[in-house]
Amino acid sequence: MKAKALTAILAAFMLTMTACGTISPPIQNAVTETTTTTAESIYDSAASSEDEKIKTDTFIAEFFDSDISFVDTSELVAEAMKGCSFDNEIDDSNGVQKITLKGTNGGGSVEVMCIDLSKSGLPYDMEYILENLGDHYFRQTAAQMNGITADDFVSDYRMTSSVVSKGKYQRYASVQKTDGMASQFGYTETYAVLSENKLTVASGAFLSSDMMERQSFSQLMSKFAENVKY
């Protein structure tokens, strides 16, 4: 598949994923610091943040415009979905398998894809690719939980590791939101593995009024992680 065709396909996919807005993961305050802020430091911080955004956007554009191709993930999806307790529909199109999940009290989805990077020629090391693509998909996926903001996240874990020529990225967050009358429980996770020049990504989010459904979804994401070759 040509890079231009892939760019158009992935652009459409990204547009769909961002339709619900973006959730920024919360800052974990393990250490509390008192800081005196000046107008100059605010400006510098804003400029630095903008620079980082430009760097990330540039990388994402380069990645999607490089010579990449999709690898079939139907076997991976079939194995991970065995015994799934949710009603589900699988849409396999344009190299991406989207699994729509429906529970008694909530719903969500999982996106699964495998991208061959052997001909991409990207001038970035493995950890840089994993961290930036992982964060990108995590943000896009988390944004699917309607009505959820960063303040509703009660946990946020992020890990990137690598050994020789392969590496993995994992980031997940749980959600709990109560408005005094009803509670919502959510979970979102992105798991990515880069091995033998193939990047496999499983990224999903689920929101329900039933805490047990959130737990079942978390277990489903664990099954995807177990079945990704590393």
N, C-alpha and C positions, 0 to 999 in steps of 0.2 A: 504494500500500500504506500502510496506516495505521501511525503511529509505534508504537502498542502492539503490533501484530503483529510489526513489525520488532524491537522490543525482546525479545520472547519468542524469536524466531528466533535473534538474535545471542547472547542469553544461553545458548541451548542449544549454539550453536557454540563459545562461549568455554568452557563447561563441558567439552566434548569436548577442546578444545585443552589444558586444564589438568590432564587426568587423570593425566599423568605427572609432575606436580610442576613446579617453577619453577627455572630456572637463572639465577643472577645473573651478568651479564657481569663479567669480571675488571677490576680497577683497573690501568690501565697506569702503571707506575712509571718514567716517563721521568726524573723528578727524585726523588732520595732525600732525605728530610728527617728530621731528628731532632726529635721533639716531646715535650715534657713534658706529660703528661696528668694532669689532676686529676679528682676525683670530680664536680666541678661541670661541667667541660667535657664529660665523658662524658654527663652528664644533658642538657646543652644539645644535644649532637650527636644523641642519641636523640630528643629532642623535635623537633628540626629535621627529622630523617628521617621521623618520624611525620607531621609537618605536610605534607611533600612528598607522602607516600603518600595522605593525605586529599585533597589538592588534585588529584592524578592520578585517584584513584578517583571524585571528584566530576565531573571533566571527562568521564571515560569514561561515567559514568552519564548525564550530560547529552547527550552525543553520541548514545548509543544510544536515548535517549528523545525525541530531536528528530525533526522531520518529514523523514526521509531515505528514500530509495528506491534499489533496485538497478538497475543498468544491465547489459545482457547483455555477457558477456565471452567468448562462445564463439569469435568470430573471432580475438581476441587469443590465446586458448589454442591454437587450431588452428594458427595461424601459428608460435607459439613452439615447439610440439611437433613440427614437421616434422623428420624425421631423428633423432628422439630414440632413443638407443641402449638405453634401459631398457624393460622390459616395463611397461606402464602401463594403469591403468583410471581413467576420469574420471567422477566423480559430480557431476552438476549439479543442485543442489537448494537451495531457499531463497535464491537469488541468489548463492550461493557455489559456485565450481567447485573441487572437491578432486581433485587428481591423485595417485593412489597409484603409486609407482615401485618397481620391483623389479629389482635387479641380480643378478649371479652370487654376490656375496659380501656383499650388504647391501641396504638399502632406505631409503625415505623418502617424503616427500610435498610437494606444493606447493598452497597455497591461493591462489586468484585471485578478486578481487572488484572491482567498481566501484560506488561509492556517490555518488548525486546529492545534493549539499548545497544546491542552489539554494533550497530552501524550509525549510532547517533553522533559520535564524535564530540560529545559535550566535554568542555575543558574544566570539569569540576570533579573533585574527589568523591568517593562513595558516601562519606558521612554528610557532606554538604548536600548532595542530591537527596539522601534519605530525610534529613532534617527539614529541608525546605519543602519537598513534596509532601512529606508527612504532615507538617503544620498546615500546608495549603488544604489538603483533603480533610483534615480534622476540622478546620474552620468552616469549610463548605458543608460538611456533614452535620455539624452541631447546629448550623443555621436552619436546619429543617424542623427543629423543634419549635413550633409556633408559640409565641408568647413567653419564651424563656430568655432571660437576660443573664449576664455574667454573675449577678448577685445570687442567682438561684443555684449556682454550682456549689456543691458541698465538698467536692474533692476534685483534684486535677493532677494527674500523674503523667509524666513524660520521661521516656527513656530511649536513648540511642546507643547501640553497641555494635562493634565490628570485630571480626577476626579474619586476618589475612585478606582474602578477596571477597568476603561476604559480610553483610551487616543487616541489622534489623532495627526498626523504629516502632515504638508503641506509645500511644497516648490515649488516655481515657479519662472521663469525668462523669460523676454522678450528679443528679439534680434532685432537689426536693423543694417544692414550692407550695405554700399554703396561703389561701386568701381568707381564712376564717370559716369558710363553709365547706371547702373541698381541698384535697391535696393532690399534687401531681408528682410523679416519680419518673425520672428520666435517666437514661444512660447513653453515652456516645463514646465510640472508640474507633481509632484508626490504627491498623496494624499493617506494616509494610516490610517486605524483605527484598533485599537486593542480592542476588546470587547468580553466578554464571551469566552475568549481563542481562538478567531478567528481573524486572521490578514487579513484584506481586503486591497488590493493595486490596485490603478488605476494610471497608469503612462504613459504619452504620450508626444509627440513632433510633431511639425508641422512647416514647412518652406515654405514660398510663396513670390512671388513678389507683392502680393496684401495685403495691410494692413487689409482690411476688412475680408479676409480669416483667418488671424491670430486672429482677434476678434471673428469670428465664432467658431474657435477651442477653444479659451479660454472659451467661453460660453458652449461648449460641455463638457469641463472638469468640469465646475461648475455643470452641470447636473449629472455627475458621482458622485461628492462629495455629492450632495443632496440625491442621492439614496443609499449611503453607510450607513448601519445601525450603529448608534452610541448611 
